[in-house]
């Protein structure tokens, strides 16, 4: 059974997924470069770890073996496919 894609900001905390696509056009150049440097790319494993205390921003995400903080509106540009538990 294959899960349907969802945006990274909608993924439940602790749920593992793989990046299916990233809408680079919706991000400004600096943020797109930042996400690329953090390792965001198609096929990479991601897992949201926790939310910030105010307005649920930023979102802490494990990308591969690294943990990074990104804004929820940037996480919205990342489509993921949840992995089976």
N, C-alpha and C positions, 0 to 999 in steps of 0.2 A: 504494500500500500504506500503510495507516494503522497506526501503532504503537499498542499498548495502553497505557493509563495506568499509571504507577508513582509511587511517592512520591519526592519530591525527595531524600530521604536515600539512596535506592537508585540514583539516576542516576549513571552513570560520570562521573568527573572529566573536564571539558572538553566533555561532550556538551550540546548545546543542546536546549532544550525550551520548551514553552508551558504555562503554568499552566491546568489544566482546571477544578479545583475546590480550595477550601480548606475544611477542616473547622474552621470558626471555633469551634464548640462545644467542641472538644477542647483549646482554648487558653484560658489564663486571660485576663481582660480586658486586663491590661497588655501581655501578649505579643501579643494580637490587634491592639491599637492600634499597637504597635511595628512589626509586619509591614505593617500598612496604611500607616504613615508611610514605610516603606521602599519602598512601591510594589507590594507583593504584591497581585495581583488577577487574576481570570480573564482569560486571553488575553495576559498579560504574558510576555515572553521571559525565561528564566532559564538560567543555566549555572553548575554547580558548578565552582569553580576549584581549591581545595585544602582539605585537612583539617588540623585542629589536630594537634599532635604527641602529645598524651596522650589516649588513648581516642577518637581521631578526632573530637574536639570542640574548638572549634566548626567549622562548615562555612562556608567563604568562598564566597559566591554572587554572581554578577553578575545584577542585577535591572535590566532595561533597560540604562541606561548607568552605573549605580552598582554598586559592590562593597560588600557588607555581610557581616557574620559573624552566623550564627544557630546555635542549638543544634540538634543532630541530632534531638532529640525534637520540636522545633518544625517542622523540615523534614519530618518524618514526616506532618504534618497537611496538607501541600501535595501535591496530585496533579498530575502533569505528563504531557504527551504528548511524547515525544522527537521531534525534527525529523529528517527524513532528511538524511543527510550529503551 
